[in-house]
Amino acid sequence: MNVAQLVGKTLAQLGVGHCFGVVGSGNFTITNTLMEHGVPFTATRHEGGAATMADAFARTSGQVALVSVHQGCGLTNAATGIGEAAKSRTPMIVLAAEAAPSAVYSNFAMDQDGFAASVYAVSERVHSAQTAVADTIRAYRRAVNDRRTVVLNLPLNVQAQEVPDDVGQSTAKISPALTVRPSRAAFAALAELIQNAQRPVFVAGRGGRGAKSEILELARQAGALVATSAVAKGLFNDDDFNLGISGGFSSPLAAELITGADLIVGFGCALNMWTMRHGQLISANTKVVQIDLEDQALGANRPVDLGVLGDSGECATDVLAEIKRQVPAPREGYRSADVAARIKDAIHWQQVEFEDLGDPQRIDPRTLTKRLDELLPTERIVSVDSGNFMGYPSQFLSVPDEFGFCFTQAFQSIGLGLYTAIGAALAQPQRLPVLGTGDGGFHMAIAELDTAVRLNMPLVCIVYNDAAYGAEVHHFAIDNPEADMSSVQFPDTDFAAIGRGFGADGITVRSVADLDVVSEWLDSNPSRPLVIDAKIASDSGSWWLAEAFKGH
């Protein structure tokens, strides 16, 4: 057994979930070893696709995902996907082959440590046959316990080393991370703020996804409404006082009720410009609390009245006990009968009236998405690319729970949506995968449509096609109406035909009636993607993105 085989075996023993990548000479052995030891592998068409598929898989499965890349150029090809995962604190390991230190003139030689640091990933390395197991476990621990994206460098000369028998027989083990419990002073201070509040709102982010029951129990005791950041959409679906997404995607009623809060508590939530609309959702006299596992996150995006260092679930449990000790009975607070009735009637975007902008050649993106929400099965997993269109699938497509929505937007890169959808679909195979993407992003990623076809994946690709980079067309023109937009506008593309060329099904949609084919496709027990080339009417720039552009 050589080191490459030992590292693959060790990772399999640690329980990694899936590996994605493009195989070359530098990562051939370790990838084959992973497969031999039961780790599924998906061969992608580009390393960038592999990195984001792994990111999405990890987010929606709860398992560590792997990316396998060739030394040098294979790693740089994956840069944007690694950066997205690193900014999102996704537990992911990039298995990066590396030119030997002595190969100073190798075509593949580069500073892989510096590269990892440049995209905020953590760099680790396998140093020798004797340390290979310990090096691999260290990388795994940093991914899981520190919630980091790790680039594990595998020098070619080290990969080829033969492993002594006693080392090769080692069994990989890892102790679980300790839960960080907030201090007594911190949770007592939060309990006091909650008891003094009349209209509290709890907002859970990705760091609060594992504390659903604890946050809801506290909310019901405290009379608090609940909401999420975009990445945690669906978390509180079962609660009658759920406001949905807080921020740019908030429905008018949700925004009104959040603005009316006198206390906002963020559980594992950054409370950034997206989630708080540049602070517009926080009224002048509203108290703000942030709970996070990292001290440096507290108050990083806006001043907070109280920062609590600790796990969201532990914090909610301790605060609940403190409140019950003083006042055992739940109080009404913001959970009044009047608020409940308003939420029931108007909290969802599907309940908000609008003027249809469609014409015989183009369909209003809201009309399109509302109809697809009705047609597609409720057991779905929705992935969203970035761009002017992105609010429509995020706002109008419902999801069954927090594992039904995958939002890779930390780097704000367009073109990640198709990769995201494939990775998420492999993590949740019992659900219909649905992608919302723009024409620009779909063009960037379209090589991976082949991957979805090879996987026999019934992936619904909704392409919001306005033949342009819509965000730039609409929002830069606000300040300069006479600006030349030829650099961001393009001839129309027949994505339905391109989809069929890849072996998928494809339809062109200009009206609601054109969507009838979707029902027929669903009834056919499909085993290949469906590309919906939706020719959408101009919205003159989505209002929520205009809000977001204030941060640029």
C-alpha positions as CSV (number, residue, x, y, z in Angstrom):
1,M,0.0,0.0,0.0
2,N,1.3,3.5,-0.8
3,V,0.4,6.8,0.8
4,A,-2.3,7.7,-1.8
5,Q,-4.1,4.4,-1.0
6,L,-3.7,4.9,2.7
7,V,-5.2,8.4,2.6
8,G,-8.1,7.2,0.5
9,K,-8.7,4.3,2.9
10,T,-8.5,6.6,5.9
11,L,-11.0,9.0,4.5
12,A,-13.4,6.2,3.8
13,Q,-13.1,4.9,7.4
14,L,-13.8,8.4,8.7
15,G,-17.2,8.3,6.9
16,V,-17.0,10.9,4.1
17,G,-20.1,11.0,2.0
18,H,-19.3,11.6,-1.6
19,C,-16.4,12.6,-3.9
20,F,-16.5,14.7,-7.0
21,G,-13.7,15.5,-9.4
22,V,-11.8,15.3,-12.6
23,V,-9.2,12.6,-12.6
24,G,-5.7,13.1,-13.9
25,S,-2.4,11.4,-13.2
26,G,-1.9,13.1,-9.8
27,N,-5.2,12.0,-8.3
28,F,-6.0,8.7,-10.1
29,T,-4.8,6.4,-7.4
30,I,-6.5,8.1,-4.4
31,T,-9.8,8.5,-6.3
32,N,-9.8,4.8,-7.2
33,T,-9.0,3.9,-3.6
34,L,-11.9,5.9,-2.4
35,M,-14.3,4.0,-4.7
36,E,-12.8,0.7,-3.7
37,H,-13.7,1.5,-0.1
38,G,-17.3,2.5,-0.9
39,V,-17.1,6.2,-1.3
40,P,-19.3,7.2,-4.3
41,F,-17.5,9.2,-7.0
42,T,-19.0,11.5,-9.6
43,A,-16.8,12.4,-12.5
44,T,-17.5,16.0,-13.6
45,R,-16.6,17.8,-16.8
46,H,-14.8,20.6,-14.9
47,E,-13.2,21.0,-11.5
48,G,-15.2,24.1,-10.8
49,G,-18.4,22.0,-11.2
50,A,-16.9,19.3,-8.9
51,A,-16.1,21.8,-6.1
52,T,-19.6,23.3,-6.0
53,M,-21.3,19.9,-6.3
54,A,-19.3,18.8,-3.2
55,D,-20.3,22.0,-1.4
56,A,-24.0,21.5,-2.1
57,F,-23.8,17.8,-1.2
58,A,-22.2,18.6,2.2
59,R,-24.8,21.4,2.9
60,T,-27.8,19.1,2.2
61,S,-26.5,15.8,3.5
62,G,-24.7,16.7,6.7
63,Q,-21.7,14.7,5.6
64,V,-18.2,15.8,4.6
65,A,-17.8,15.9,0.8
66,L,-14.6,15.5,-1.1
67,V,-13.2,17.1,-4.3
68,S,-10.4,15.3,-6.1
69,V,-8.2,17.4,-8.4
70,H,-5.0,17.2,-10.4
71,Q,-2.0,19.2,-9.2
72,G,-1.7,22.8,-10.2
73,C,-4.3,23.6,-12.9
74,G,-6.8,21.1,-11.6
75,L,-6.8,23.0,-8.3
76,T,-7.0,26.5,-9.9
77,N,-9.9,25.4,-12.0
78,A,-11.8,24.7,-8.8
79,A,-11.0,28.1,-7.3
80,T,-14.5,29.7,-7.3
81,G,-16.2,26.7,-5.9
82,I,-13.6,26.3,-3.2
83,G,-14.0,30.0,-2.4
84,E,-17.8,29.7,-2.2
85,A,-17.5,26.7,0.2
86,A,-14.9,28.4,2.3
87,K,-16.9,31.6,2.7
88,S,-19.9,29.5,3.7
89,R,-17.9,27.4,6.2
90,T,-18.8,24.2,4.4
91,P,-17.1,21.1,5.9
92,M,-15.4,19.9,2.7
93,I,-11.9,18.5,1.8
94,V,-10.2,19.2,-1.5
95,L,-7.8,16.4,-2.3
96,A,-5.2,18.3,-4.3
97,A,-2.3,16.5,-5.9
98,E,0.8,18.6,-5.7
99,A,4.1,18.7,-7.6
100,A,7.0,17.4,-5.6
101,P,9.1,20.1,-3.8
102,S,12.1,19.1,-5.9
103,A,10.1,19.6,-9.2
104,V,10.8,23.3,-9.3
105,Y,10.4,23.5,-13.1
106,S,7.3,21.3,-13.3
107,N,4.5,22.7,-15.5
108,F,2.2,22.1,-12.5
109,A,4.3,23.7,-9.8
110,M,2.6,26.5,-7.8
111,D,2.1,27.8,-4.3
112,Q,-0.9,25.7,-3.3
113,D,-0.8,26.9,0.3
114,G,-1.0,30.5,-0.9
115,F,-3.8,29.6,-3.3
116,A,-5.9,28.0,-0.5
117,A,-5.3,31.0,1.8
118,S,-6.3,33.4,-1.0
119,V,-9.8,31.9,-1.2
120,Y,-10.1,31.6,2.6
121,A,-9.7,27.9,2.7
122,V,-7.4,26.1,5.1
123,S,-4.3,24.4,3.8
124,E,-3.1,21.0,5.2
125,R,-0.6,18.5,3.8
126,V,0.3,14.8,3.9
127,H,4.0,14.9,4.9
128,S,5.1,11.2,4.9
129,A,4.1,7.6,5.1
130,Q,4.6,7.7,8.8
131,T,2.3,10.7,9.4
132,A,-0.2,10.1,6.6
133,V,-3.1,8.9,8.9
134,A,-2.5,11.6,11.4
135,D,-2.3,14.3,8.6
136,T,-5.5,13.0,7.1
137,I,-7.4,12.9,10.4
138,R,-6.2,16.5,11.2
139,A,-7.6,17.7,7.9
140,Y,-10.9,15.9,8.6
141,R,-11.1,17.3,12.1
142,R,-10.6,20.8,10.9
143,A,-13.3,20.4,8.3
144,V,-15.9,18.9,10.7
145,N,-15.1,20.5,14.1
146,D,-14.0,23.9,12.8
147,R,-16.5,23.9,9.9
148,R,-13.8,24.7,7.4
149,T,-13.1,24.0,3.8
150,V,-9.7,22.2,3.8
151,V,-7.3,21.8,0.9
152,L,-5.3,18.7,1.7
153,N,-2.2,18.8,-0.5
154,L,-0.8,15.4,-1.6
155,P,2.8,15.8,-3.0
156,L,3.4,13.3,-5.7
157,N,6.7,12.0,-4.1
158,V,4.8,11.4,-0.8
159,Q,1.9,9.7,-2.5
160,A,4.2,7.2,-4.0
161,Q,5.9,6.2,-0.7
162,E,5.3,2.6,0.4
163,V,3.6,2.4,3.8
164,P,5.1,0.2,6.6
165,D,2.6,-2.6,7.5
166,D,2.0,-1.3,11.1
167,V,1.1,2.1,9.8
168,G,-1.1,0.8,7.0
169,Q,-3.2,-1.2,9.5
170,S,-4.1,1.8,11.6
171,T,-7.8,2.6,12.0
172,A,-8.9,6.2,11.7
173,K,-10.7,7.6,14.6
174,I,-12.0,11.0,15.5
175,S,-13.6,12.3,18.7
176,P,-16.7,14.5,18.3
177,A,-16.4,18.3,18.7
178,L,-17.5,19.6,22.1
179,T,-20.6,21.7,22.1
180,V,-20.0,25.3,23.1
181,R,-22.4,26.3,25.9
182,P,-23.0,30.0,26.5
183,S,-22.0,31.5,29.8
184,R,-24.6,31.9,32.6
185,A,-24.3,35.7,32.4
186,A,-24.9,35.6,28.7
187,F,-28.0,33.5,28.6
188,A,-29.4,35.3,31.7
189,A,-29.0,38.6,29.9
190,L,-30.7,37.3,26.8
191,A,-33.6,35.9,29.0
192,E,-34.1,39.3,30.5
193,L,-34.2,41.0,27.1
194,I,-36.7,38.5,25.9
195,Q,-38.9,39.0,28.9
196,N,-38.9,42.7,28.5
197,A,-39.8,42.5,24.8
198,Q,-43.3,42.7,23.5
199,R,-42.7,41.8,19.9
200,P,-39.6,39.6,19.6
201,V,-38.5,38.0,16.3
202,F,-36.0,35.1,16.1
203,V,-34.0,34.8,12.9
204,A,-32.1,31.5,12.3
205,G,-29.2,31.3,9.9
206,R,-27.2,28.3,8.7
207,G,-25.7,28.1,12.2
208,G,-29.2,27.7,13.6
209,R,-30.3,24.9,11.3
210,G,-29.5,22.2,13.8
211,A,-31.4,23.9,16.6
212,K,-34.9,24.0,15.1
213,S,-36.8,22.4,18.0
214,E,-34.9,24.3,20.7
215,I,-35.5,27.7,18.9
216,L,-39.2,26.9,18.3
217,E,-39.8,25.9,21.9
218,L,-38.2,29.1,23.1
219,A,-40.2,31.1,20.6
220,R,-43.5,29.6,21.7
221,Q,-42.7,30.3,25.3
222,A,-41.5,33.9,24.6
223,G,-44.3,34.8,22.1
224,A,-41.7,35.3,19.3
225,L,-42.2,35.2,15.6
226,V,-39.6,33.1,13.6
227,A,-37.8,33.7,10.4
228,T,-34.7,32.5,8.6
229,S,-31.9,33.9,6.4
230,A,-32.1,32.6,2.8
231,V,-29.7,29.7,3.4
232,A,-32.0,28.2,6.1
233,K,-35.3,28.6,4.1
234,G,-37.9,26.0,5.2
235,L,-36.6,25.5,8.7
236,F,-39.8,26.7,10.4
237,N,-42.3,25.6,7.9
238,D,-44.5,23.8,10.4
239,D,-44.9,26.8,12.7
240,D,-48.0,29.0,12.4
241,F,-45.9,32.1,13.2
242,N,-43.2,31.5,10.5
243,L,-42.4,34.6,8.5
244,G,-40.2,32.8,5.9
245,I,-37.0,34.5,4.7
246,S,-35.9,37.7,6.4
247,G,-34.2,40.2,4.1
248,G,-34.4,41.0,0.4
249,F,-36.7,38.0,-0.3
250,S,-39.1,38.9,2.5
251,S,-42.7,39.2,1.5
252,P,-44.3,42.6,2.2
253,L,-46.0,41.3,5.4
254,A,-42.8,39.6,6.6
255,A,-40.9,42.8,6.2
256,E,-43.6,44.7,8.1
257,L,-43.6,42.3,11.0
258,I,-39.9,42.1,11.3
259,T,-39.6,45.9,11.2
260,G,-42.2,46.0,14.0
261,A,-40.1,43.9,16.3
262,D,-38.7,45.5,19.5
263,L,-36.2,42.6,19.8
264,I,-34.4,40.7,17.0
265,V,-32.4,37.6,18.0
266,G,-30.1,36.0,15.4
267,F,-29.4,32.3,16.0
268,G,-26.3,31.4,14.0
269,C,-27.1,34.2,11.7
270,A,-24.7,36.9,10.4
271,L,-27.4,39.6,10.4
272,N,-25.7,41.0,7.3
273,M,-27.0,43.5,4.7
274,W,-28.9,40.7,2.9
275,T,-30.8,39.4,5.9
276,M,-31.5,42.8,7.4
277,R,-31.8,44.9,4.2
278,H,-28.9,47.2,5.1
279,G,-30.5,47.6,8.5
280,Q,-33.8,48.8,7.2
281,L,-35.6,45.8,8.9
282,I,-34.3,47.0,12.3
283,S,-36.3,49.9,13.8
284,A,-34.6,52.7,15.7
285,N,-35.4,51.3,19.2
286,T,-35.1,47.6,18.4
287,K,-32.6,45.6,20.5
288,V,-30.4,43.2,18.6
289,V,-28.9,40.0,19.8
290,Q,-26.5,37.7,18.0
291,I,-25.6,34.1,18.9
292,D,-22.7,32.5,17.2
293,L,-20.0,29.9,17.8
294,E,-17.2,32.4,16.9
295,D,-16.4,35.5,18.9
296,Q,-15.2,37.4,15.8
297,A,-18.6,36.9,14.1
298,L,-20.5,38.8,16.9
299,G,-21.2,42.3,15.7
300,A,-19.2,41.8,12.6
301,N,-21.9,43.2,10.3
302,R,-23.7,45.5,12.6
303,P,-23.7,46.7,16.2
304,V,-25.5,44.4,18.6
305,D,-26.8,45.0,22.0
306,L,-25.8,41.6,23.2
307,G,-23.4,39.0,21.7
308,V,-23.7,35.5,22.9
309,L,-20.8,33.1,22.3
310,G,-22.1,29.5,22.0
311,D,-24.2,26.9,20.2
312,S,-27.6,28.0,19.1
313,G,-29.4,25.0,20.5
314,E,-27.6,25.1,23.9
315,C,-28.4,28.8,24.1
316,A,-32.1,28.4,23.4
317,T,-32.3,25.6,25.9
318,D,-30.6,27.5,28.7
319,V,-32.6,30.7,28.0
320,L,-35.9,28.7,28.0
321,A,-35.0,27.1,31.4
322,E,-34.2,30.6,32.8
323,I,-37.5,32.1,31.6
324,K,-39.6,29.2,32.8
325,R,-37.9,29.4,36.2
326,Q,-39.3,32.9,36.6
327,V,-42.5,32.7,34.5
328,P,-43.6,29.2,33.8
329,A,-46.6,30.0,31.5
330,P,-46.0,30.9,27.9
331,R,-47.0,34.4,27.0
332,E,-48.7,35.8,23.9
333,G,-46.1,38.4,22.9
334,Y,-46.1,38.8,19.1
335,R,-48.0,35.5,18.7
336,S,-51.5,37.1,18.8
337,A,-54.6,35.9,17.0
338,D,-54.5,39.0,14.8
339,V,-50.9,38.3,13.7
340,A,-51.7,34.7,13.1
341,A,-54.6,35.5,10.8
342,R,-52.5,38.0,8.9
343,I,-49.7,35.5,8.4
344,K,-52.2,32.8,7.2
345,D,-53.7,35.2,4.6
346,A,-50.6,37.1,3.3
347,I,-47.2,35.8,4.3
348,H,-46.3,33.9,1.1
349,W,-45.4,35.6,-2.1
350,Q,-47.9,33.4,-3.9
351,Q,-50.6,35.4,-1.9
352,V,-49.3,38.8,-3.1
353,E,-51.1,40.3,-6.1
354,F,-49.1,41.7,-9.0
355,E,-49.6,43.1,-12.5
356,D,-48.7,40.5,-15.1
357,L,-46.0,41.9,-17.4
358,G,-46.2,39.1,-20.0
359,D,-47.0,39.5,-23.7
360,P,-47.4,36.9,-26.5
361,Q,-43.7,36.4,-26.7
362,R,-42.6,36.6,-23.1
363,I,-43.9,35.3,-19.8
364,D,-43.8,37.2,-16.5
365,P,-41.2,35.4,-14.3
366,R,-43.6,35.5,-11.3
367,T,-46.4,33.9,-13.4
368,L,-44.0,31.3,-14.6
369,T,-42.7,30.4,-11.1
370,K,-46.1,30.4,-9.4
371,R,-47.4,27.9,-12.0
372,L,-44.3,25.7,-11.7
373,D,-44.8,25.7,-7.9
374,E,-48.2,24.3,-8.5
375,L,-47.1,21.7,-11.0
376,L,-43.9,20.3,-9.4
377,P,-44.0,17.8,-6.6
378,T,-43.8,19.2,-3.1
379,E,-41.0,16.8,-2.3
380,R,-38.4,18.8,-4.1
381,I,-34.9,20.3,-3.5
382,V,-34.5,23.8,-5.0
383,S,-31.1,25.2,-6.0
384,V,-30.7,28.8,-7.1
385,D,-28.0,30.5,-9.2
386,S,-27.1,34.1,-8.9
387,G,-28.5,37.0,-11.0
388,N,-31.4,39.4,-11.5
389,F,-33.8,36.5,-11.7
390,M,-32.9,34.8,-8.4
391,G,-35.6,36.2,-6.3
392,Y,-38.3,34.4,-8.3
393,P,-37.4,30.7,-7.5
394,S,-36.3,31.8,-4.0
395,Q,-39.6,33.6,-3.3
396,F,-42.2,31.6,-5.2
397,L,-41.0,28.0,-5.1
398,S,-41.9,26.4,-1.8
399,V,-39.7,23.7,-0.2
400,P,-40.6,21.0,2.3
401,D,-37.9,21.9,4.9
402,E,-34.4,23.4,5.4
403,F,-32.9,20.5,3.4
404,G,-35.1,21.4,0.4
405,F,-33.2,24.6,-0.5
406,C,-29.6,25.0,-1.5
407,F,-28.3,28.6,-1.9
408,T,-24.6,28.9,-2.9
409,Q,-24.4,32.7,-2.8
410,A,-21.6,33.6,-0.4
411,F,-19.2,34.5,-3.2
412,Q,-22.0,36.0,-5.3
413,S,-20.8,34.2,-8.4
414,I,-23.1,33.4,-11.3
415,G,-22.8,30.0,-12.9
416,L,-22.8,27.8,-9.8
417,G,-26.5,26.9,-9.9
418,L,-26.3,23.8,-12.1
419,Y,-23.4,22.4,-10.1
420,T,-25.3,23.1,-6.9
421,A,-28.4,21.4,-8.2
422,I,-26.5,18.2,-9.1
423,G,-24.7,18.0,-5.8
424,A,-27.9,18.6,-3.8
425,A,-29.8,16.1,-5.8
426,L,-27.2,13.4,-5.0
427,A,-27.6,14.2,-1.3
428,Q,-31.4,14.1,-1.4
429,P,-32.2,11.4,-4.1
430,Q,-35.8,11.0,-2.8
431,R,-36.6,14.5,-3.9
432,L,-37.1,16.1,-7.3
433,P,-34.2,18.5,-8.0
434,V,-35.2,21.9,-9.3
435,L,-32.8,24.5,-10.6
436,G,-33.5,28.2,-11.0
437,T,-30.9,29.9,-13.2
438,G,-30.4,32.7,-15.6
439,D,-29.3,32.4,-19.2
440,G,-25.8,33.8,-18.4
441,G,-25.2,31.4,-15.5
442,F,-26.5,28.4,-17.5
443,H,-24.2,29.2,-20.3
444,M,-21.3,29.2,-17.9
445,A,-22.1,25.9,-16.4
446,I,-23.7,24.0,-19.3
447,A,-21.0,21.4,-19.7
448,E,-22.2,19.8,-16.5
449,L,-25.6,19.2,-18.0
450,D,-23.8,16.1,-19.5
451,T,-23.1,15.0,-15.9
452,A,-26.8,15.2,-15.0
453,V,-27.6,13.2,-18.1
454,R,-25.0,10.5,-17.3
455,L,-26.5,10.3,-13.8
456,N,-30.0,9.7,-15.2
457,M,-31.1,12.6,-13.1
458,P,-34.7,14.0,-13.5
459,L,-33.4,17.6,-12.9
460,V,-35.8,20.4,-13.8
461,C,-33.7,23.3,-15.1
462,I,-35.7,26.6,-15.2
463,V,-33.8,29.0,-17.3
464,Y,-35.0,32.6,-16.8
465,N,-33.9,33.7,-20.3
466,D,-33.7,37.5,-20.9
467,A,-30.7,37.2,-23.3
468,A,-28.6,39.4,-21.0
469,Y,-26.8,39.7,-17.7
470,G,-30.0,41.2,-16.3
471,A,-28.6,42.7,-13.1
472,E,-26.1,44.8,-15.1
473,V,-28.6,45.8,-17.7
474,H,-31.1,47.0,-15.3
475,H,-29.2,48.4,-12.3
476,F,-26.2,50.1,-13.9
477,A,-28.7,51.8,-16.2
478,I,-30.3,53.4,-13.2
479,D,-27.4,55.8,-12.7
480,N,-26.6,56.1,-16.4
481,P,-29.6,55.6,-18.7
482,E,-27.6,56.3,-21.8
483,A,-24.9,53.7,-21.0
484,D,-23.9,51.3,-23.8
485,M,-25.2,47.9,-22.7
486,S,-23.9,45.9,-25.6
487,S,-21.3,44.2,-23.5
488,V,-24.0,42.6,-21.3
489,Q,-26.7,41.8,-23.9
490,F,-26.6,38.9,-26.3
491,P,-28.5,37.2,-29.1
492,D,-31.2,34.9,-27.8
493,T,-30.2,31.2,-27.2
494,D,-32.4,28.2,-27.8
495,F,-31.6,26.3,-24.6
496,A,-34.3,23.7,-25.2
497,A,-32.4,22.6,-28.4
498,I,-29.1,22.7,-26.5
499,G,-30.6,20.6,-23.8
500,R,-31.8,18.0,-26.3
501,G,-28.3,18.0,-27.8
502,F,-26.9,16.9,-24.4
503,G,-29.5,14.1,-24.1
504,A,-32.0,16.0,-21.9
505,D,-35.5,17.0,-22.7
506,G,-36.2,20.6,-23.6
507,I,-39.1,22.9,-24.0
508,T,-39.6,26.6,-24.8
509,V,-42.0,28.6,-22.7
510,R,-43.6,31.9,-23.6
511,S,-47.0,31.4,-21.9
512,V,-48.6,29.5,-19.0
513,A,-50.1,27.1,-21.6
514,D,-46.6,26.0,-22.7
515,L,-46.0,24.6,-19.2
516,D,-48.6,21.9,-19.7
517,V,-45.8,19.7,-21.1
518,V,-44.2,19.7,-17.6
519,S,-47.1,17.6,-16.2
520,E,-46.7,15.1,-19.1
521,W,-42.9,15.0,-18.4
522,L,-43.5,14.3,-14.7
523,D,-46.0,11.6,-15.5
524,S,-43.5,9.8,-17.7
525,N,-41.3,8.8,-14.7
526,P,-38.4,10.8,-16.2
527,S,-34.8,9.7,-15.9
528,R,-33.2,12.6,-17.6
529,P,-33.2,16.4,-17.1
530,L,-35.8,18.8,-18.5
531,V,-34.5,22.2,-19.7
532,I,-37.2,24.8,-19.6
533,D,-36.1,27.7,-21.7
534,A,-38.4,30.4,-20.3
535,K,-38.4,33.6,-22.4
536,I,-39.2,36.1,-19.6
537,A,-40.6,39.6,-19.7
538,S,-38.4,42.4,-18.4
539,D,-39.1,43.4,-14.8
540,S,-37.0,46.6,-15.3
541,G,-34.7,45.3,-12.5
542,S,-35.9,43.3,-9.6
543,W,-36.6,45.6,-6.6
544,W,-34.8,43.3,-4.1
545,L,-31.6,43.3,-6.2
546,A,-31.8,47.1,-6.4
547,E,-31.7,47.0,-2.6
548,A,-28.8,44.7,-2.7
549,F,-26.8,46.9,-5.1
550,K,-26.6,49.5,-2.4
551,G,-23.9,47.4,-0.9
552,H,-21.6,47.7,-3.9
